[in-house]
């Protein structure tokens, strides 16, 4: 009986300890802190953008980004609430189980006290021993009394431990309830913020719709500029490819052209490998960068712009720097804006929409070396188009640059 109670008590302690760990709750709290930090940073960027320019595509993108993060924050809080509710439910079950266990132990202890009272005097004890039929039987009866006495003492200890554990669980339950109330209060505030941000987004969209013709004209011009830049870049990189003619095998005089990969020197291979190793950790070409248009399709009203890189907004007059060591292979002017192409082995970085250039063709450059100055956009802010390509294949720059 004693062994059964001790085993049950140990099992109960282990179960409660496992529940008390609440796996994932700290992770959720840390994620909430990070999400709130991102929201606060976006608020500052958005305010700065509003102070400097009229309502535009950049502001709409910032508000949309803030809405996405806000929704993530609300979802995170929902997960916290569900986890707390689950823990509260488990705690209630554990408390009920502990109370039942404690009541059972008290009943058993009371019975033992009654029995101990009945054999409380030495005469009854000696009579019980002396009535044994043999020495072995008498020894067993003595051992029984000792074990029974120890069992009663263990019961007292077990009851005290269970009472302490029960008190702790009740306190923990109250803490969990208060924490849940605090999280729900945060959730309500986040929902209120979300409603205001949706109003802000709708206001910007309304403003943009009133300027739809102007914006469409701007985006159409941007698409045209992208095509010119990409055509020039493709031709410039294409001239560095090696083509050779091989005789055809079907008839005399026939031939076919076969394009090889860009030939690399040992130094070029070294730079290529180092460039690949730094994926996700390369510096941004400008300080105080904010993404105006991301890589790939960007739809604004009836116009879809397929961005071959990133359109980055920055401070007016900001210097543009090379993201990695390499060689300047092309510099050209398109519609009054300069473009610089830097080769990094088989990779290329392209810096477009520069108002001036600070390097020369065939010049070796180091990482963070100034290649030019960002030109202004229609809102008076600095803006560049930045691209990364592997030979003639455009890559998403965000996957290569360090996180903002």
Sine and cosine of phi, psi and omega as CSV:
sin_phi,cos_phi,sin_psi,cos_psi,sin_omega,cos_omega
0.00,0.00,-0.72,0.69,0.02,-1.00
-0.86,0.50,-0.70,0.72,-0.01,-1.00
-0.89,0.46,-0.63,0.78,-0.02,-1.00
-0.90,0.43,-0.71,0.71,-0.02,-1.00
-0.91,0.42,-0.69,0.73,0.00,-1.00
-0.88,0.48,-0.69,0.72,0.01,-1.00
-0.90,0.45,-0.68,0.73,0.00,-1.00
-0.89,0.45,-0.64,0.77,-0.02,-1.00
-0.91,0.41,-0.71,0.71,0.02,-1.00
-0.87,0.49,-0.69,0.72,0.02,-1.00
-0.87,0.50,-0.66,0.75,-0.01,-1.00
-0.91,0.41,-0.67,0.75,0.03,-1.00
-0.87,0.49,-0.70,0.71,0.00,-1.00
-0.89,0.46,-0.70,0.72,0.00,-1.00
-0.87,0.49,-0.72,0.69,-0.01,-1.00
-0.90,0.45,-0.65,0.76,0.01,-1.00
-0.89,0.46,-0.65,0.76,0.02,-1.00
-0.90,0.44,-0.67,0.74,0.02,-1.00
-0.91,0.42,-0.59,0.81,-0.08,-1.00
-0.92,0.40,-0.33,0.94,-0.02,-1.00
-0.92,0.40,-0.51,0.86,0.02,-1.00
0.73,0.69,0.91,0.42,-0.07,-1.00
-0.87,0.49,0.73,-0.68,0.09,-1.00
0.99,-0.11,-0.27,0.96,-0.06,-1.00
-0.92,0.40,-0.66,0.75,0.01,-1.00
-0.92,0.38,-0.60,0.80,0.05,-1.00
-0.88,0.48,-0.69,0.73,0.01,-1.00
-0.89,0.45,-0.65,0.76,0.03,-1.00
-0.89,0.45,-0.68,0.74,0.01,-1.00
-0.91,0.41,-0.65,0.76,0.05,-1.00
-0.88,0.48,-0.63,0.77,0.00,-1.00
-0.89,0.45,-0.65,0.76,0.03,-1.00
-0.89,0.46,-0.70,0.72,0.00,-1.00
-0.91,0.42,-0.67,0.74,0.01,-1.00
-0.90,0.44,-0.66,0.75,0.01,-1.00
-0.91,0.41,-0.60,0.80,0.04,-1.00
-0.88,0.47,-0.69,0.72,0.02,-1.00
-0.88,0.47,-0.66,0.75,0.01,-1.00
-0.89,0.46,-0.71,0.71,-0.01,-1.00
-0.89,0.46,-0.66,0.75,0.02,-1.00
-0.91,0.42,-0.64,0.77,0.03,-1.00
-0.92,0.40,-0.58,0.81,0.05,-1.00
-0.87,0.50,-0.69,0.73,0.01,-1.00
-0.90,0.43,-0.71,0.70,0.00,-1.00
-0.89,0.46,-0.67,0.74,-0.02,-1.00
-0.91,0.41,-0.67,0.74,0.03,-1.00
-0.89,0.47,-0.68,0.74,0.01,-1.00
-0.89,0.46,-0.65,0.76,0.01,-1.00
-0.91,0.41,-0.64,0.77,0.01,-1.00
-0.92,0.39,-0.62,0.78,-0.02,-1.00
-0.91,0.41,-0.47,0.88,-0.12,-0.99
-0.99,-0.14,-0.34,0.94,-0.11,-0.99
-0.51,-0.86,0.19,-0.98,0.07,-1.00
-0.96,0.28,0.20,-0.98,0.05,-1.00
-0.87,0.50,0.78,-0.62,-0.06,-1.00
-0.47,-0.88,-0.15,-0.99,-0.06,-1.00
-0.87,0.49,-0.61,0.79,-0.01,-1.00
-0.88,0.48,-0.71,0.70,0.01,-1.00
-0.90,0.44,-0.65,0.76,0.02,-1.00
-0.88,0.47,-0.66,0.75,0.02,-1.00
-0.90,0.44,-0.65,0.76,0.02,-1.00
-0.91,0.42,-0.68,0.73,0.01,-1.00
-0.91,0.42,-0.67,0.74,0.04,-1.00
-0.88,0.48,-0.67,0.74,0.01,-1.00
-0.90,0.44,-0.65,0.76,0.02,-1.00
-0.91,0.42,-0.63,0.77,0.04,-1.00
-0.89,0.46,-0.67,0.74,0.01,-1.00
-0.88,0.48,-0.68,0.73,-0.01,-1.00
-0.94,0.35,-0.62,0.79,0.02,-1.00
-0.88,0.47,-0.68,0.74,0.02,-1.00
-0.90,0.43,-0.61,0.80,0.08,-1.00
-0.89,0.46,-0.67,0.74,-0.01,-1.00
-0.89,0.45,-0.67,0.75,0.02,-1.00
-0.91,0.42,-0.68,0.74,0.05,-1.00
-0.88,0.47,-0.62,0.79,0.04,-1.00
-0.89,0.46,-0.68,0.73,0.02,-1.00
-0.91,0.42,-0.64,0.77,0.05,-1.00
-0.84,0.54,-0.66,0.75,0.03,-1.00
-0.90,0.43,-0.63,0.78,0.04,-1.00
-0.89,0.45,-0.69,0.73,0.00,-1.00
-0.88,0.47,-0.72,0.70,0.00,-1.00
-0.88,0.47,-0.65,0.76,0.00,-1.00
-0.91,0.41,-0.66,0.75,0.02,-1.00
-0.91,0.41,-0.65,0.76,0.04,-1.00
-0.88,0.47,-0.65,0.76,0.04,-1.00
-0.89,0.45,-0.67,0.74,0.01,-1.00
-0.92,0.39,-0.61,0.79,0.04,-1.00
-0.90,0.43,-0.68,0.74,0.04,-1.00
-0.88,0.48,-0.69,0.72,0.03,-1.00
-0.90,0.45,-0.66,0.75,-0.01,-1.00
-0.89,0.46,-0.66,0.76,0.04,-1.00
-0.87,0.49,-0.69,0.72,0.02,-1.00
-0.89,0.45,-0.66,0.75,0.01,-1.00
-0.91,0.41,-0.64,0.77,0.02,-1.00
-0.90,0.44,-0.69,0.72,0.05,-1.00
-0.88,0.48,-0.67,0.74,0.01,-1.00
-0.90,0.43,-0.67,0.74,0.01,-1.00
-0.91,0.42,-0.64,0.77,0.03,-1.00
-0.89,0.45,-0.69,0.72,0.04,-1.00
-0.88,0.47,-0.70,0.72,0.00,-1.00
-0.89,0.46,-0.67,0.74,-0.02,-1.00
-0.91,0.41,-0.67,0.75,0.03,-1.00
-0.88,0.48,-0.68,0.73,0.01,-1.00
-0.89,0.46,-0.68,0.73,-0.02,-1.00
-0.91,0.41,-0.61,0.79,0.01,-1.00
-0.92,0.40,-0.65,0.76,0.02,-1.00
-0.89,0.46,-0.72,0.70,0.00,-1.00
-0.90,0.45,-0.63,0.77,0.00,-1.00
-0.92,0.40,-0.62,0.78,0.02,-1.00
-0.89,0.46,-0.67,0.75,0.04,-1.00
-0.88,0.47,-0.67,0.75,-0.01,-1.00
-0.91,0.41,-0.60,0.80,0.02,-1.00
-0.91,0.41,-0.66,0.75,0.04,-1.00
-0.88,0.48,-0.71,0.70,0.00,-1.00
-0.90,0.44,-0.67,0.74,0.00,-1.00
-0.89,0.45,-0.56,0.83,0.01,-1.00
-0.91,0.42,-0.62,0.78,-0.03,-1.00
-0.91,0.42,-0.51,0.86,-0.03,-1.00
-0.93,-0.37,0.58,0.81,-0.16,-0.99
-0.96,0.28,-0.45,0.89,-0.08,-1.00
-1.00,-0.10,0.37,-0.93,-0.07,-1.00
-0.90,0.44,-0.52,0.85,-0.02,-1.00
-0.87,0.49,-0.73,0.68,0.00,-1.00
-0.91,0.42,-0.62,0.79,0.02,-1.00
-0.89,0.46,-0.74,0.67,-0.02,-1.00
-0.92,0.39,-0.61,0.79,0.03,-1.00
-0.87,0.49,-0.63,0.78,0.01,-1.00
-0.92,0.40,-0.62,0.79,-0.02,-1.00
-0.96,0.29,-0.71,0.71,-0.09,-1.00
-0.94,0.33,-0.34,0.94,0.01,-1.00
-0.98,0.19,0.03,1.00,0.01,-1.00
-0.92,0.40,0.53,-0.85,-0.05,-1.00
-0.99,0.11,-0.25,0.97,-0.02,-1.00
-0.42,-0.91,0.20,-0.98,0.04,-1.00
-0.89,0.47,-0.65,0.76,0.00,-1.00
-0.89,0.45,-0.66,0.75,0.01,-1.00
-0.91,0.42,-0.64,0.77,0.02,-1.00
-0.90,0.44,-0.65,0.76,0.01,-1.00
-0.90,0.44,-0.65,0.76,0.02,-1.00
-0.90,0.45,-0.61,0.79,0.00,-1.00
-0.93,0.37,-0.58,0.81,0.08,-1.00
-0.90,0.44,-0.71,0.71,0.02,-1.00
-0.89,0.46,-0.59,0.81,0.01,-1.00
-0.89,0.45,-0.71,0.70,0.00,-1.00
-0.89,0.47,-0.65,0.76,0.01,-1.00
-0.90,0.44,-0.71,0.70,0.00,-1.00
-0.90,0.44,-0.62,0.79,-0.02,-1.00
-0.92,0.39,-0.63,0.77,0.04,-1.00
-0.89,0.45,-0.70,0.71,0.02,-1.00
-0.90,0.43,-0.61,0.79,0.02,-1.00
-0.87,0.49,-0.67,0.74,0.02,-1.00
-0.89,0.45,-0.65,0.76,0.03,-1.00
-0.91,0.41,-0.66,0.75,0.03,-1.00
-0.89,0.45,-0.57,0.82,0.04,-1.00
-0.89,0.46,-0.66,0.75,0.02,-1.00
-0.87,0.48,-0.72,0.69,0.01,-1.00
-0.88,0.47,-0.70,0.72,-0.03,-1.00
-0.90,0.44,-0.64,0.76,0.02,-1.00
-0.90,0.44,-0.69,0.72,0.01,-1.00
-0.89,0.45,-0.67,0.74,0.02,-1.00
-0.90,0.43,-0.66,0.75,0.01,-1.00
-0.91,0.41,-0.64,0.77,0.05,-1.00
-0.89,0.46,-0.67,0.74,0.02,-1.00
-0.90,0.43,-0.68,0.73,0.01,-1.00
-0.90,0.44,-0.64,0.77,0.02,-1.00
-0.90,0.44,-0.69,0.73,0.03,-1.00
-0.87,0.48,-0.67,0.74,0.03,-1.00
-0.89,0.45,-0.65,0.76,0.00,-1.00
-0.92,0.39,-0.63,0.78,0.03,-1.00
-0.90,0.43,-0.67,0.74,0.05,-1.00
-0.89,0.46,-0.70,0.72,0.02,-1.00
-0.88,0.47,-0.58,0.81,0.02,-1.00
-0.91,0.42,-0.67,0.74,0.02,-1.00
-0.90,0.43,-0.64,0.77,0.04,-1.00
-0.89,0.45,-0.70,0.72,0.00,-1.00
-0.88,0.47,-0.63,0.78,0.02,-1.00
-0.91,0.42,-0.68,0.73,0.03,-1.00
-0.91,0.42,-0.64,0.77,0.03,-1.00
-0.89,0.45,-0.65,0.76,0.03,-1.00
-0.89,0.46,-0.68,0.73,0.03,-1.00
-0.87,0.50,-0.66,0.75,0.00,-1.00
-0.91,0.41,-0.65,0.76,0.01,-1.00
-0.92,0.40,-0.66,0.75,0.02,-1.00
-0.89,0.45,-0.61,0.79,0.05,-1.00
-0.89,0.45,-0.66,0.75,0.07,-1.00
-0.89,0.46,-0.65,0.76,-0.01,-1.00
-0.87,0.50,-0.69,0.72,0.00,-1.00
-0.89,0.45,-0.64,0.77,0.03,-1.00
-0.91,0.42,-0.65,0.76,0.02,-1.00
-0.89,0.45,-0.63,0.78,0.02,-1.00
-0.91,0.41,-0.64,0.77,0.05,-1.00
-0.89,0.45,-0.68,0.73,0.04,-1.00
-0.88,0.47,-0.64,0.76,-0.01,-1.00
-0.88,0.47,-0.67,0.74,0.02,-1.00
-0.88,0.48,-0.70,0.72,0.01,-1.00
-0.91,0.42,-0.62,0.78,-0.01,-1.00
-0.94,0.35,-0.54,0.84,0.08,-1.00
-0.92,0.39,-0.62,0.79,0.08,-1.00
-0.89,0.45,-0.66,0.75,0.02,-1.00
-0.88,0.47,-0.68,0.73,0.03,-1.00
-0.89,0.46,-0.71,0.70,-0.02,-1.00
-0.88,0.47,-0.59,0.81,0.02,-1.00
-0.91,0.42,-0.67,0.74,0.02,-1.00
-0.92,0.38,-0.66,0.75,0.03,-1.00
-0.87,0.49,-0.65,0.76,0.02,-1.00
-0.89,0.47,-0.68,0.74,0.02,-1.00
-0.90,0.43,-0.67,0.74,0.00,-1.00
-0.91,0.41,-0.60,0.80,0.01,-1.00
-0.90,0.44,-0.57,0.82,0.02,-1.00
-0.93,0.36,-0.32,0.95,0.02,-1.00
-0.91,-0.42,0.44,0.90,-0.12,-0.99
-0.85,0.53,-0.67,0.74,-0.02,-1.00
-0.90,0.44,-0.68,0.73,-0.01,-1.00
-0.90,0.44,-0.69,0.73,-0.02,-1.00
-0.93,0.36,-0.65,0.76,0.04,-1.00
-0.87,0.50,-0.66,0.75,0.03,-1.00
-0.89,0.46,-0.68,0.73,0.00,-1.00
-0.90,0.45,-0.70,0.72,-0.02,-1.00
-0.94,0.33,-0.58,0.82,0.06,-1.00
-0.89,0.46,-0.68,0.74,0.05,-1.00
-0.90,0.44,-0.60,0.80,0.01,-1.00
-0.91,0.41,-0.68,0.73,0.05,-1.00
-0.86,0.51,-0.69,0.72,0.00,-1.00
-0.89,0.46,-0.67,0.74,0.02,-1.00
-0.90,0.43,-0.66,0.75,0.04,-1.00
-0.85,0.53,-0.72,0.70,-0.04,-1.00
-0.88,0.47,-0.68,0.74,0.03,-1.00
-0.89,0.45,-0.71,0.70,-0.01,-1.00
-0.90,0.45,-0.73,0.68,-0.03,-1.00
-0.91,0.42,-0.62,0.79,0.03,-1.00
-0.89,0.45,-0.70,0.72,0.00,-1.00
-0.92,0.39,-0.66,0.75,0.00,-1.00
-0.90,0.43,-0.71,0.71,-0.01,-1.00
-0.87,0.49,-0.67,0.74,0.02,-1.00
-0.92,0.40,-0.64,0.77,-0.03,-1.00
-0.91,0.42,-0.70,0.71,0.01,-1.00
-0.95,0.32,-0.58,0.81,-0.02,-1.00
-0.88,0.47,-0.53,0.85,0.00,-1.00
-0.93,0.38,-0.28,0.96,0.02,-1.00
-1.00,0.03,-0.01,1.00,0.05,-1.00
-1.00,0.05,0.48,-0.88,-0.04,-1.00
-0.97,-0.25,0.80,-0.60,0.07,-1.00
-0.90,-0.43,0.59,-0.80,0.05,-1.00
-0.68,-0.74,0.45,-0.89,-0.04,-1.00
-0.97,-0.26,0.78,-0.63,0.04,-1.00
-0.88,-0.48,0.62,-0.79,0.01,-1.00
-0.90,0.43,0.65,-0.76,0.04,-1.00
-0.97,0.25,0.36,-0.93,-0.06,-1.00
-0.98,-0.19,0.08,1.00,-0.10,-1.00
-0.99,-0.15,-0.61,0.79,-0.01,-1.00
-0.45,-0.89,0.38,-0.93,-0.04,-1.00
-0.91,0.41,0.63,-0.78,0.06,-1.00
1.00,0.09,-0.27,0.96,0.01,-1.00
-0.97,0.23,0.44,-0.90,-0.02,-1.00
-0.47,-0.88,0.28,-0.96,0.12,-0.99
-0.62,-0.78,0.48,-0.87,-0.01,-1.00
-1.00,-0.10,0.67,-0.74,0.00,-1.00
-0.80,-0.60,0.86,-0.52,-0.04,-1.00
-1.00,-0.04,0.77,-0.64,0.01,-1.00
-0.99,-0.11,0.27,-0.96,0.14,-0.99
-0.91,0.41,0.41,-0.91,0.02,-1.00
-0.86,0.51,0.82,-0.57,-0.01,-1.00
-0.91,0.41,0.67,-0.74,-0.02,-1.00
-0.87,-0.49,0.70,-0.71,0.14,-0.99
-0.98,0.19,0.23,-0.97,0.08,-1.00
-0.82,0.58,-0.61,0.80,0.03,-1.00
-0.92,0.39,-0.64,0.77,0.03,-1.00
-0.89,0.45,-0.64,0.77,0.03,-1.00
-0.90,0.43,-0.63,0.78,0.02,-1.00
-0.89,0.45,-0.72,0.69,-0.02,-1.00
-0.91,0.41,-0.65,0.76,0.03,-1.00
-0.85,0.53,-0.74,0.67,-0.01,-1.00
-0.89,0.46,-0.67,0.74,0.01,-1.00
-0.92,0.39,-0.62,0.79,0.04,-1.00
-0.88,0.47,-0.70,0.71,0.02,-1.00
-0.89,0.45,-0.63,0.77,-0.02,-1.00
-0.90,0.44,-0.41,0.91,-0.04,-1.00
-1.00,-0.09,0.23,0.97,0.01,-1.00
-0.86,0.52,0.78,-0.63,-0.02,-1.00
1.00,0.03,-0.07,1.00,-0.05,-1.00
-0.78,-0.63,0.09,1.00,-0.01,-1.00
-0.95,0.32,0.56,-0.83,-0.01,-1.00
-0.96,0.29,0.38,-0.92,0.06,-1.00
-0.97,0.24,0.50,-0.86,-0.05,-1.00
-0.95,0.32,-0.30,0.95,0.05,-1.00
-0.71,-0.70,0.43,-0.90,0.11,-0.99
-0.99,0.13,0.37,-0.93,-0.03,-1.00
0.78,0.62,0.75,0.66,-0.01,-1.00
-0.99,0.14,0.62,-0.79,0.17,-0.99
-0.66,-0.75,0.68,-0.73,-0.10,-0.99
-0.99,0.17,0.85,-0.53,0.05,-1.00
-1.00,-0.02,-0.68,0.73,0.06,-1.00
-0.65,-0.76,0.74,-0.68,-0.05,-1.00
-1.00,0.08,0.11,-0.99,0.03,-1.00
-0.91,0.41,0.65,-0.76,0.06,-1.00
1.00,-0.05,-0.29,-0.96,-0.07,-1.00
-0.91,0.42,0.74,-0.68,0.09,-1.00
-0.76,-0.65,0.91,-0.42,-0.05,-1.00
-0.98,-0.21,0.81,-0.58,0.09,-1.00
-0.77,-0.64,0.97,-0.22,-0.06,-1.00
0.90,0.43,-0.75,-0.66,-0.05,-1.00
-0.99,0.13,-0.12,0.99,-0.09,-1.00
-0.97,-0.25,0.75,-0.66,0.11,-0.99
-0.92,-0.40,0.84,-0.54,0.03,-1.00
-0.96,-0.28,0.82,-0.57,0.03,-1.00
-0.99,-0.10,0.99,-0.10,-0.10,-1.00
-0.98,0.22,0.85,-0.53,0.01,-1.00
-0.98,0.22,-0.10,1.00,0.00,-1.00
-0.44,-0.90,-0.74,-0.68,0.06,-1.00
-0.84,-0.54,0.69,-0.72,0.19,-0.98
-0.99,-0.12,0.91,-0.42,-0.13,-0.99
-0.93,-0.37,0.79,-0.62,0.06,-1.00
-0.99,-0.15,0.61,-0.80,-0.05,-1.00
-0.47,-0.88,-0.14,-0.99,0.03,-1.00
-0.94,0.33,0.56,-0.83,0.06,-1.00
-0.87,0.50,0.66,-0.75,0.03,-1.00
0.97,0.22,0.20,0.98,0.00,-1.00
-0.93,0.37,0.67,-0.74,0.07,-1.00
-0.97,0.24,0.58,-0.81,0.00,-1.00
-0.96,-0.29,0.76,-0.65,-0.12,-0.99
-0.88,-0.48,0.51,-0.86,0.07,-1.00
-0.91,0.41,0.65,-0.76,-0.05,-1.00
-1.00,0.08,-0.22,0.98,-0.06,-1.00
-0.31,-0.95,0.32,-0.95,0.04,-1.00
-0.90,0.43,0.52,-0.85,0.00,-1.00
0.07,-1.00,-0.34,-0.94,-0.04,-1.00
-0.75,-0.66,0.72,-0.69,0.05,-1.00
-0.96,0.29,0.89,-0.45,-0.07,-1.00
-0.96,-0.27,-0.39,0.92,0.03,-1.00
-0.50,-0.87,0.58,-0.81,0.16,-0.99
-0.67,-0.74,0.81,-0.58,-0.01,-1.00
-0.51,-0.86,0.33,-0.95,-0.06,-1.00
-0.93,-0.38,0.77,-0.63,0.08,-1.00
-0.79,-0.61,0.90,-0.43,0.02,-1.00
0.80,0.60,0.65,0.76,0.08,-1.00
1.00,0.07,0.02,1.00,0.04,-1.00
-0.88,-0.48,0.66,-0.75,-0.07,-1.00
-1.00,0.00,0.48,-0.88,0.09,-1.00
-0.77,-0.64,0.70,-0.72,0.03,-1.00
-0.85,-0.52,0.75,-0.66,0.07,-1.00
-0.93,-0.36,0.81,-0.59,0.04,-1.00
-0.91,-0.43,0.76,-0.65,-0.01,-1.00
-0.99,-0.11,0.73,-0.69,0.06,-1.00
-0.84,-0.54,0.97,0.25,-0.11,-0.99
0.94,0.35,-0.86,-0.51,0.01,-1.00
-1.00,-0.01,0.05,1.00,0.04,-1.00
-0.96,-0.28,0.43,-0.90,0.01,-1.00
-0.71,-0.70,0.63,-0.77,0.17,-0.99
-0.90,-0.43,0.68,-0.74,-0.10,-0.99
-0.85,-0.53,0.77,-0.64,-0.02,-1.00
-0.87,-0.49,0.96,-0.29,-0.12,-0.99
-0.88,-0.47,0.29,-0.96,-0.06,-1.00
0.92,0.40,0.77,0.63,0.06,-1.00
-0.98,-0.17,0.66,-0.75,0.03,-1.00
-0.99,0.12,-0.36,0.93,0.08,-1.00
-0.43,-0.90,0.34,-0.94,-0.06,-1.00
-0.87,-0.49,0.63,-0.78,-0.02,-1.00
-0.90,-0.44,0.24,0.97,0.01,-1.00
-0.73,-0.68,0.15,-0.99,0.02,-1.00
-0.83,-0.56,0.35,-0.94,0.00,-1.00
-0.89,0.46,0.61,-0.79,-0.01,-1.00
0.96,0.28,0.07,1.00,0.02,-1.00
-0.98,0.22,0.69,-0.73,0.11,-0.99
-0.99,0.17,0.72,-0.70,0.01,-1.00
-0.82,-0.58,0.46,-0.89,0.07,-1.00
-0.98,-0.20,0.26,-0.97,0.08,-1.00
-0.87,0.50,0.68,-0.74,0.01,-1.00
0.97,0.26,0.15,0.99,0.08,-1.00
-0.98,0.20,0.68,-0.74,-0.06,-1.00
-0.93,0.37,0.78,-0.62,0.06,-1.00
-0.95,-0.32,-0.26,0.97,0.01,-1.00
0.11,-0.99,-0.19,-0.98,0.00,-1.00
-0.82,-0.57,0.69,-0.72,-0.04,-1.00
-0.92,0.39,0.70,-0.72,0.08,-1.00
-0.98,0.19,0.26,-0.97,0.02,-1.00
-1.00,0.03,0.51,-0.86,0.12,-0.99
-1.00,-0.10,-0.09,-1.00,-0.04,-1.00
-0.90,0.43,-0.30,0.95,-0.02,-1.00
-0.99,-0.14,0.07,1.00,0.05,-1.00
1.00,0.04,0.07,1.00,0.04,-1.00
-1.00,-0.10,0.37,-0.93,0.11,-0.99
-0.95,0.32,0.57,-0.82,-0.02,-1.00
-0.44,-0.90,0.70,-0.71,0.09,-1.00
-0.73,-0.69,0.40,-0.92,0.17,-0.99
-0.96,-0.28,0.85,-0.52,-0.09,-1.00
-0.87,-0.49,0.74,-0.68,-0.03,-1.00
-0.74,-0.68,0.46,-0.89,0.16,-0.99
-0.78,-0.62,0.71,-0.70,0.03,-1.00
-0.69,-0.72,0.50,-0.87,0.16,-0.99
-0.97,-0.25,0.97,-0.24,-0.19,-0.98
0.84,0.55,-0.90,-0.43,-0.03,-1.00
-0.98,-0.22,0.15,0.99,-0.01,-1.00
-0.99,-0.11,0.87,-0.50,0.03,-1.00
-0.95,0.31,0.66,-0.75,0.01,-1.00
-0.89,-0.45,0.38,-0.92,0.05,-1.00
-0.98,0.22,0.94,-0.34,-0.06,-1.00
-0.86,0.52,-0.53,0.85,-0.04,-1.00
-0.87,0.50,-0.46,0.89,0.00,-1.00
-0.98,0.22,-0.25,0.97,-0.04,-1.00
-0.97,-0.24,-0.50,0.87,-0.02,-1.00
-1.00,0.09,0.44,-0.90,0.05,-1.00
-0.91,0.41,0.42,-0.91,-0.05,-1.00
-0.92,0.40,0.71,-0.71,0.03,-1.00
-0.90,0.45,0.00,0.00,0.00,0.00
